[in-house]
Amino acid sequence: MSNTFIRNHQYNLIKKQVSLLQNAYNTANNQKVIQSVREQAQVTVLETCPVTNEQQLQSLNAISTINSTTEFQSYLNSLEPYVEEFPKLTDIQLKKLFPKIKKLKTPNWAELDYRYVTYLGWTDIATNKMFLIYRLDNQIVGIEGRFTPTHKKGVCFLCNKHEKVALFTSVIKAKPAKASPDYYKAMGNYMCVNSNTCNHNITNVTVLDKFFRDVLGKL
């Protein structure tokens, strides 16, 4: 039975809290300030990762005792075994997610650490298409869309960081009840060109969840 209970975006948020705490230790002279940052970090970590047993609680709560650069990194290292892998998909599963794509080109994910994946994303430059795969309601789903490079940096709508972005435009599958046969609606957002960068940055999946639901027509 797996002991994992932390997902990639949650681990990223934990790293952010550890960074804030470490910065307080390095810059603040007032112990009350440091303690306040520590307590807020502890609360945020526990709210981010619901636990199911005492061992998980103790592992997360160790943030309340760390106070050196070495201990900060050791704390993060101690949580890595609890980070849940994104499901690994076979070629057959990938093709089922995108049945209309006859020759689906996928990257080589042999060296990808699936613990640090919130979603899989890649582009097919030949067709200017981008493909995204995500776990929604414990089901693996995929969407495709047009990929339009901007050749500049902007704010990614998924990770909310300033990175190299492209416009991803996808056709919404759901149609109004009395829509005409030629009804068409697309949704466009600026997102990271490099999905690995986005997966490294993302700390919340609320927007990602909503995006997939909107495109797939799921409530």
N, C-alpha and C positions, 0 to 999 in steps of 0.2 A: 504493500500500500504506500502510495507516495506521501511524503511529508511536506511537499511544496504547498505554499499558501500565498506567496507573493507573486504578483504579475509584474511584467516589465515596467509599466507606467508607475506602479506603486514603488518599485525599487528606485526608479528615477527620482520620485518625490522624496524618498528617504535620503538619497544622496544629497538632494538639495537642502534638506533640513540639517544634515551633518555638516555641509559646507557653511551654512549660516551660523551654526554653533561654533565651528572651528574659527570662523572669521571673528566672532565675538570674543573668543579666547585670545586671539592674536591682537585685537585692537582695543578692547574695552578694559579699563582699569577698575571699573566698579563691579564688584562681585554680584551685586543685586541685578545689574544688567545682564551679566552672564547667566545667572540663575533663571532670570525671566525668559531668556532665549532658550535655555535648556528645557524649561517646563513647557514652553510653547511647542518646541520640537517634539517632545515626548507625546504631547497630546495629539499633534498632527499625525505622527507616525501611527499611533494606536487607532486613530479614526480612519486612517487610510487603509490599514490592513486588518480586517476583522479576524480574530483568532478563534480557534476551536479547542485549544488545550493549553495547559500551563507552560509547557515547553516553548510554544510559540510566543506566549506572552513574555516569558523571561528573555527570550532572544531579542524581541523588540525593545523591551524595557532597559536593556543594557545601555541604551543611549543616555540614560540618566546618570551614569557613572563615568563615562569616558571624559578625559580631560587633557589629552596630549595628541600630537599629530599621529603618532604610531597607533594609539588606541582608536582614533577616528577611522583609520584605514582598516584596522583589525575588526572593528565593529561591522563595517560594510562587508568585509571578507567573510565574516561569520554568518551573514545572511544569504550569501550566494547559493548555498545548497538548498535554500528554501524557495528560490525563484523558479517558478513554473515555466516549462518550455512551451512555446507555441507548437501546435501539432505539426508534425512533418507529413507532407502530402506526397503521394505517389503521382507519377505522370498520368495515370488513369483518373485519379481524383481531380487533378488540375484540369484535365480536358472536360470533365463533367461540369466543372464550375463555369467553363466558357465553351459551351457546345457549338456555338456558331463560328468559333475560330478554328479553321481547318488545320492550320499549321501554327500552333501556339509555341512561341519561342520563350523559354524561361531561362533565367540566369543559372549559373552554377552555384548552388547553395551548399556545396560539400563542406566548406569551412565556416558556414554560418553558425553562430551560437544562438540556438533557438530560445534560450532563456531571455535574451534581450531583444525579443521581437514582440511588438504589439500588433502589428499588421505586416503583411508581405506586400511589397510594391515594386514594380519594375516597368520599364518602358521598352517598347519596340520602335526603335527609331525609323525603321523602314516604313511603318504604317502610321507613325505619329500617334500611337495608342499607349495608354497607361493602364496597367492592371493592378487591382488591389484585392487582397484577400484578408478577411477578418473573421474573428470568432464572435458571432452575434447570438445571444441567447443560447450559448453552448453549441451552436451550429456553425460550421465553416461555410462562409458565403463569399462570393466574388462579384466585383463590378468592374466594368471597363469604361474607358472614356477617351476623349481626344486630349492629347498632350501638346500644349503650346508653350514652348520655352519663352521666357521673358529676357533671359541673358542679364539678369540683374537680381539684386537681393530685395526681399520683401518679407512681410510677416506671414508665416504659414498658418493657415486656419486650424490646423490640427494640433501642432505643438506650441503655437503662439510665440515662436522664436524668429529672429531676423536671420534668414538663410537665403540661399539661392532658391528661387521658386519658379514654378511653371503654372500655367492655368490648366486645371483639370476640369474638363466638361463632360458630364455624363447625362444620358437620357433617362428621365424618370419613368419607371415602368408602370406605375399606377396611373389610371385615367379616371376622370370624373364619370359618374354614372351615365350621363347623356352626351358623352364626348363623341365627336364625329370620328369616322374611321381614320382620318388623316391627322388626328390630334397629336401634337408633339410638344413636349416641354423638356428643356434641358436645365441642368444646374451646374454652375461653374464656380470654382474656388481656387485660390492660389495656395499651393502646397509645396513642400520641399521637393526639389528635384531628386535628391538622394534620400531614399526611404530609410537607409541606415542612420543617417543624421537625424531624421525625424523620430525614429525609434529611440534614439539616444536622448532626445530632448523631451518627449511627450510625458506629461505627468498626470493627465486627466483624459479619460476616454468619452466624456459626455458628448462632445462635439462629433467625435468619430462615430459613436453609436447612432446619433441622430442623423448624420450624413448617410450612413448605410441604410437606415430605416426609410429615409426620404426617397432615396434612389430606388430601393427595392420595393417600396410601397408597403412596408411593414409597420404596423402600429406599435 
